[in-house]
Amino acid sequence: MLLTFSLLCIVLFLPRRPRTNQIQYDKNDFIVYNVRIDYFFKQPFLYISSMSKKRPVLNEREFFEKGHKYFLPHLSIDNVIFGFHDNELKVLLLQWKENHRWCLPGGFIYKNEHIEEAAIRVLKLRTGLDHIYLQQFYTFGDPHRERSKYRSTKPKAAKSQSWLMKRFVTIGYWALVEFSRVVPKPDDFSEACSWCDIDKVPPLILDHNNILEKALQSLRLNLNDYPVGKDLLAQKFTMPELQRLYETILGKRLDRRNFQKKVLALGILERLEERKLGGAHKAPFLYRFDQKKYERALRQGLKFGLL
């Protein structure tokens, strides 16, 4: 009896490993995080979304004059948000009020904020979506990366010595979102937030065209390991729609039979007893991703073999 009680005490008081989706507390600044760890390319990838956060609300003047007191100086986030609609790959852009030029959705990192959390905050602000996969793909650290050297117009509310006018290193993330679920939202400094066809992107501010090109290169390299269709297509889709998505991203045609064979060999799709009606040709079957098989395949590693 005594032995049983002792063993029970040992089990109860053994240190437990933290589980995914567990609430954790940052002892340094008392921020509450909702943490989820996924395994992508057999490496842990962290999703973080803030559950409760009180931060100062700054007006435009305060942002330019005092922003450095709340944000990390010289460091920023730029998100490349991809969508797919009408057989076209699109990217979400913002248009500045000051000079009407276009840019990628970006933002700054609070001094008590995780970098991934900042990226997710910016993504949610622009799209209204949460729990979206984000891939960090590159850090842009050109020593000349500052507004004055890129002939960028100084905002009226910013002084020449403003923290915003100095050199910034930016961390690039790309995200894949379903077009129909996004409600583009401009912020206080922009007059528009809208989708643009990837091959019709205008000249962007600073080095944002280069950031976009790097993001597209990274997305293409990841096609063999990550099934992008789950994030960019509707829940139900046809095989031709999935193939068109891959062809658009790669910028080349793919053999229909070979593509279908390789996709089905992954074992992550479920063919439905439904067909897409309304087309001129024979109605194709609808498919959807099998969530359990999809997650298991990601943990074990996918090899599509397209590239």
Order of alpha helices (4+ residues) and beta strands (2+ residues): alpha-beta-beta-beta-alpha-beta-beta-beta-beta-alpha-beta-beta-beta-alpha-alpha-beta-alpha-alpha-beta-beta-alpha
